[in-house]
Amino acid sequence: MNGWVSPALGIRFEIDANGWTIYHPDGTPFTSHLDLARLRHKAEQNRAIAEYERQRADTEKTAALKVAADQAAEIARLRELLKLQ
C-alpha cells in the first residue's frame, strides 16, 4: 500500500514514522484527526476571546454613555442654577 494511488480517487497513501499519511490528488496531505482537533480547539479559543472582547467593549460603551448622560445632566443643572441668579 505504501505509495499506492487510488485509480478512482487519485489519492496517494504513504507510510512514514508517524503512521499513514494520505495525500490529495494535488499532492497536499489530508488534515490528520490530531491536526483537525487542534484546529477546532484553536477556533473555540478564538471564539471565546472574541466574545470576551465584545462583552468588554459593550461594558465600556455603556459606561461611556452613562458618563456622557451624567455630564449632560450636570450641565443642565448648572445652567438652571445660573438662570436663577
PATIZA-883307 format. One record per residue: residue number from 1; residue in three letters; x, y, z of N, C-alpha, C, O in turn. Coordinates in Angstrom, 1 decimal, m for minus. Atoms other than C-alpha are relative to their C-alpha. Example, Ala and Ser with C-alpha at 12.3 -4.5 7.8 and 13.67 -1.06 7.14 Angstrom:
REM residues 2
NODE; k; r; nc1; nc2; nc3; cac1; cac2; cac3; cc1; cc2; cc3; oc1; oc2; oc3
NODE; 1; ala; 0.9; m1.2; 0.0; 12.3; m4.5; 7.8; 0.9; 1.2; 0.0; 1.9; 1.2; 0.7
NODE; 2; ser; m0.9; m1.1; 0.0; 13.7; m1.1; 7.1; m0.8; 1.1; 0.8; m0.3; 2.2; 0.9
This chain:
REM residues 85
NODE; k; r; nc1; nc2; nc3; cac1; cac2; cac3; cc1; cc2; cc3; oc1; oc2; oc3
NODE; 1; met; 0.8; m1.2; 0.0; 0.0; 0.0; 0.0; 0.9; 1.3; 0.0; 0.4; 2.3; m0.4
NODE; 2; asn; m0.8; m1.2; m0.1; 2.9; 2.4; 0.6; 0.3; 0.5; m1.4; 0.8; m0.2; m2.3
NODE; 3; gly; m0.2; m0.6; 1.3; 2.9; 4.8; m2.4; m1.2; m0.3; m0.9; m1.2; 0.2; m2.1
NODE; 4; trp; 1.1; 0.4; 0.9; m0.3; 3.3; m3.8; m0.9; 1.2; m0.2; m1.2; 2.0; 0.7
NODE; 5; val; 0.9; m1.0; 0.4; m2.5; 5.7; m5.7; m1.4; m0.6; m0.4; m1.4; m1.5; m1.3
NODE; 6; ser; 1.4; 0.5; 0.4; m6.3; 5.1; m5.9; m0.3; 0.4; m1.4; m0.3; 1.6; m1.7
NODE; 7; pro; 0.4; m0.4; 1.4; m7.3; 5.0; m9.5; m1.3; 0.8; m0.1; m1.5; 1.6; m0.9
NODE; 8; ala; 1.3; m0.7; 0.1; m10.8; 6.1; m8.7; 0.0; 1.4; 0.6; m0.6; 2.3; 0.1
NODE; 9; leu; 0.0; m1.3; m0.7; m10.0; 9.0; m6.3; 1.3; 0.8; m0.2; 1.3; 2.0; 0.0
NODE; 10; gly; m1.3; m0.7; 0.2; m6.4; 9.9; m7.2; 0.7; 0.3; 1.2; 1.7; 1.1; 1.2
NODE; 11; ile; m0.8; m0.3; m1.2; m5.3; 9.9; m3.6; 1.1; m1.0; 0.2; 1.0; m2.1; m0.2
NODE; 12; arg; m1.2; 0.9; m0.2; m2.0; 8.5; m2.5; 0.2; m0.3; 1.5; m0.1; 0.6; 2.3
NODE; 13; phe; m0.2; 0.4; m1.3; m1.2; 6.6; 0.6; 1.5; m0.2; 0.3; 2.2; m0.9; m0.6
NODE; 14; glu; m1.4; 0.1; m0.3; 2.2; 6.8; 2.3; 0.2; m0.4; 1.5; m0.7; 0.0; 2.3
NODE; 15; ile; m0.3; 0.4; m1.4; 3.7; 5.2; 5.5; 1.3; 0.8; 0.3; 2.2; 0.7; m0.4
NODE; 16; asp; m1.2; m0.6; m0.5; 6.1; 7.3; 7.5; 0.1; m0.3; 1.5; m0.6; m1.1; 2.0
NODE; 17; ala; m0.3; 0.2; m1.4; 7.4; 7.5; 11.0; m1.2; 0.3; 0.9; m1.3; m0.3; 2.0
NODE; 18; asn; 1.2; m0.4; m0.7; 4.1; 9.0; 12.2; m1.2; m0.9; m0.3; m2.3; m0.8; 0.3
NODE; 19; gly; 1.1; 0.9; 0.5; 1.9; 6.3; 10.5; m0.4; 0.3; m1.4; 0.5; 0.7; m2.2
NODE; 20; trp; 0.5; m0.2; 1.3; m0.2; 6.7; 7.5; m0.2; 1.5; m0.3; m0.6; 2.3; 0.6
NODE; 21; thr; 0.4; m1.4; 0.5; m0.4; 10.0; 5.5; m0.7; m0.2; m1.3; m0.2; m1.0; m2.2
NODE; 22; ile; 0.8; 0.1; 1.2; m3.0; 10.3; 2.8; 0.1; 1.4; m0.7; m0.1; 2.4; m0.1
NODE; 23; tyr; m0.2; m1.3; 0.8; m2.4; 12.9; 0.0; m1.1; 0.2; m1.0; m1.6; m0.8; m1.6
NODE; 24; his; 0.9; m0.4; 1.1; m4.9; 14.7; m2.2; 0.6; m0.2; m1.3; 1.8; m0.4; m1.4
NODE; 25; pro; m0.6; 0.1; 1.3; m4.5; 14.3; m5.9; 1.0; 1.1; m0.4; 1.9; 0.9; m1.2
NODE; 26; asp; m1.0; m1.1; 0.3; m2.7; 17.7; m6.0; 1.3; m0.2; 0.9; 2.2; 0.7; 0.7
NODE; 27; gly; m1.2; 0.2; m0.8; m0.1; 16.3; m3.5; 0.0; 0.5; 1.4; 0.9; 0.3; 2.2
NODE; 28; thr; 0.1; m0.5; m1.3; m1.2; 18.1; m0.4; m0.6; m1.1; 0.9; m1.5; m1.8; 0.6
NODE; 29; pro; 0.5; 1.1; m0.9; m1.7; 15.9; 2.7; m1.4; 0.4; 0.5; m1.7; 1.5; 0.7
NODE; 30; phe; 1.3; m0.2; m0.7; m5.2; 15.4; 4.2; 0.4; 0.4; 1.4; 1.4; 0.1; 1.9
NODE; 31; thr; m0.2; m0.4; m1.4; m5.5; 17.0; 7.6; m0.3; m1.2; 0.9; m1.3; m1.9; 0.8
NODE; 32; ser; 0.1; 1.1; m0.9; m4.9; 14.4; 10.3; m1.1; 0.3; 1.0; m1.5; 1.5; 1.3
NODE; 33; his; 1.0; m0.2; m1.0; m7.5; 13.9; 13.0; 0.6; 0.8; 1.2; m0.1; 1.5; 1.8
NODE; 34; leu; m0.6; m0.8; m1.0; m5.0; 15.3; 15.5; 0.1; 1.5; m0.3; m0.2; 2.4; 0.5
NODE; 35; asp; m0.1; m1.4; 0.4; m4.4; 18.4; 13.5; m1.4; 0.6; m0.1; m1.6; 1.8; 0.3
NODE; 36; leu; 1.4; m0.5; 0.0; m8.2; 18.8; 13.0; m0.5; 0.3; 1.4; m1.1; 1.4; 1.6
NODE; 37; ala; 0.4; m0.3; m1.3; m8.7; 18.6; 16.7; 0.7; 1.2; 0.5; 0.0; 2.0; 1.2
NODE; 38; arg; m0.7; m1.2; m0.4; m6.1; 21.2; 17.3; m0.6; 1.3; m0.7; m0.8; 2.3; 0.0
NODE; 39; leu; 0.6; m1.1; 0.7; m7.7; 23.5; 14.7; m1.3; 0.3; 0.6; m1.7; 1.5; 0.8
NODE; 40; arg; 1.3; m0.3; m0.6; m11.1; 23.1; 16.3; 0.2; 0.6; 1.4; m0.5; 1.5; 1.7
NODE; 41; his; m0.3; m0.6; m1.3; m9.6; 23.8; 19.7; 0.4; 1.5; m0.1; m0.1; 2.3; 0.7
NODE; 42; lys; m0.5; m1.3; 0.2; m7.9; 26.9; 18.4; m1.2; 0.9; m0.4; m1.3; 2.1; 0.0
NODE; 43; ala; 1.2; m0.7; 0.5; m11.2; 28.0; 16.7; m0.9; 0.4; 1.2; m1.4; 1.5; 1.3
NODE; 44; glu; 0.9; m0.2; m1.2; m13.1; 27.6; 20.0; 0.7; 1.1; 0.9; 0.0; 1.9; 1.5
NODE; 45; gln; m0.7; m1.0; m0.7; m10.4; 29.6; 21.8; m0.2; 1.4; m0.6; m0.5; 2.4; 0.1
NODE; 46; asn; 0.2; m1.3; 0.7; m10.7; 32.4; 19.2; m1.4; 0.5; 0.2; m1.6; 1.7; 0.4
NODE; 47; arg; 1.4; m0.4; m0.2; m14.5; 32.4; 19.5; m0.2; 0.6; 1.4; m0.8; 1.6; 1.6
NODE; 48; ala; 0.1; m0.4; m1.4; m14.2; 32.7; 23.3; 0.7; 1.4; 0.2; 0.1; 2.2; 0.9
NODE; 49; ile; m0.7; m1.3; m0.2; m11.7; 35.6; 23.1; m0.8; 1.1; m0.7; m0.9; 2.2; m0.1
NODE; 50; ala; 0.8; m1.0; 0.7; m13.9; 37.4; 20.5; m1.2; 0.3; 0.8; m1.6; 1.5; 0.9
NODE; 51; glu; 1.2; m0.2; m0.8; m16.9; 37.0; 22.8; 0.3; 0.8; 1.2; m0.4; 1.8; 1.6
NODE; 52; tyr; m0.4; m0.8; m1.1; m15.0; 38.3; 25.8; 0.3; 1.4; m0.4; m0.1; 2.4; 0.3
NODE; 53; glu; m0.3; m1.3; 0.5; m13.8; 41.3; 23.8; m1.2; 0.8; m0.4; m1.3; 2.0; m0.1
NODE; 54; arg; 1.3; m0.6; 0.4; m17.3; 42.0; 22.5; m0.7; 0.5; 1.3; m1.2; 1.6; 1.4
NODE; 55; gln; 0.7; m0.3; m1.3; m18.7; 41.9; 26.1; 0.8; 1.2; 0.7; 0.1; 2.1; 1.2
NODE; 56; arg; m0.8; m1.1; m0.6; m15.8; 44.2; 27.3; m0.3; 1.3; m0.7; m0.4; 2.3; m0.1
NODE; 57; ala; 0.3; m1.3; 0.8; m16.5; 46.7; 24.5; m1.4; 0.5; 0.3; m1.6; 1.7; 0.5
NODE; 58; asp; 1.3; m0.4; m0.4; m20.2; 46.7; 25.4; 0.0; 0.6; 1.3; m0.7; 1.6; 1.5
NODE; 59; thr; m0.1; m0.5; m1.3; m19.4; 47.3; 29.0; 0.6; 1.4; 0.0; 0.1; 2.3; 0.6
NODE; 60; glu; m0.6; m1.3; 0.1; m17.1; 50.2; 28.1; m0.9; 1.0; m0.7; m0.9; 2.2; m0.3
NODE; 61; lys; 1.0; m0.9; 0.6; m19.7; 51.7; 25.8; m1.1; 0.4; 0.9; m1.4; 1.6; 0.9
NODE; 62; thr; 1.0; m0.3; m0.9; m22.3; 51.5; 28.4; 0.5; 1.0; 1.1; m0.2; 2.0; 1.4
NODE; 63; ala; m0.6; m0.9; m0.9; m20.0; 53.2; 30.9; 0.2; 1.4; m0.6; m0.1; 2.4; 0.1
NODE; 64; ala; m0.2; m1.3; 0.7; m19.1; 55.9; 28.4; m1.3; 0.8; m0.2; m1.4; 2.0; 0.0
NODE; 65; leu; 1.3; m0.6; 0.2; m22.8; 56.6; 27.7; m0.5; 0.5; 1.3; m1.1; 1.6; 1.3
NODE; 66; lys; 0.4; m0.5; m1.3; m23.5; 56.9; 31.4; 0.7; 1.2; 0.4; 0.1; 2.2; 0.9
NODE; 67; val; m0.8; m1.2; m0.3; m20.7; 59.4; 31.9; m0.5; 1.1; m0.8; m0.7; 2.2; m0.3
NODE; 68; ala; 0.5; m1.1; 0.9; m22.0; 61.4; 28.9; m1.3; 0.5; 0.5; m1.6; 1.7; 0.5
NODE; 69; ala; 1.3; m0.4; m0.5; m25.5; 61.4; 30.3; 0.1; 0.7; 1.3; m0.6; 1.7; 1.5
NODE; 70; asp; m0.2; m0.7; m1.3; m24.3; 62.4; 33.8; 0.5; 1.4; m0.2; 0.1; 2.3; 0.4
NODE; 71; gln; m0.5; m1.3; 0.3; m22.3; 65.2; 32.3; m1.0; 0.9; m0.6; m1.1; 2.1; m0.2
NODE; 72; ala; 1.0; m0.8; 0.6; m25.2; 66.4; 30.3; m1.0; 0.5; 1.0; m1.5; 1.6; 1.0
NODE; 73; ala; 1.0; m0.4; m1.1; m27.5; 66.4; 33.4; 0.7; 1.0; 0.9; 0.0; 1.9; 1.3
NODE; 74; glu; m0.6; m1.0; m0.9; m24.9; 68.3; 35.4; 0.1; 1.3; m0.7; m0.1; 2.4; m0.1
NODE; 75; ile; 0.0; m1.2; 0.8; m24.5; 70.9; 32.6; m1.4; 0.7; 0.1; m1.5; 1.9; 0.3
NODE; 76; ala; 1.4; m0.5; 0.0; m28.3; 71.3; 32.5; m0.3; 0.6; 1.4; m0.9; 1.6; 1.5
NODE; 77; arg; 0.2; m0.4; m1.3; m28.4; 71.6; 36.3; 0.7; 1.4; 0.3; 0.1; 2.3; 0.9
NODE; 78; leu; m0.7; m1.2; m0.2; m25.7; 74.3; 36.3; m0.6; 1.2; m0.8; m0.7; 2.3; m0.3
NODE; 79; arg; 0.7; m1.0; 0.8; m27.5; 76.2; 33.5; m1.2; 0.6; 0.8; m1.5; 1.8; 0.8
NODE; 80; glu; 1.2; m0.4; m0.8; m30.7; 76.2; 35.7; 0.4; 0.9; 1.2; m0.2; 1.9; 1.5
NODE; 81; leu; m0.5; m0.8; m1.1; m28.7; 77.5; 38.6; 0.4; 1.4; m0.4; 0.1; 2.4; 0.3
NODE; 82; leu; m0.5; m1.3; 0.5; m27.2; 80.3; 36.6; m1.2; 0.9; m0.4; m1.2; 2.1; m0.3
NODE; 83; lys; 1.2; m0.7; 0.4; m30.7; 81.3; 35.3; m0.7; 0.6; 1.3; m1.3; 1.7; 1.2
NODE; 84; leu; 0.7; m0.5; m1.2; m31.9; 81.7; 38.9; 0.7; 1.2; 0.7; 0.1; 1.9; 1.5
NODE; 85; gln; m0.8; m1.1; m0.7; m29.2; 84.2; 39.9; m0.3; 1.3; m0.7; 0.3; 2.3; m0.3
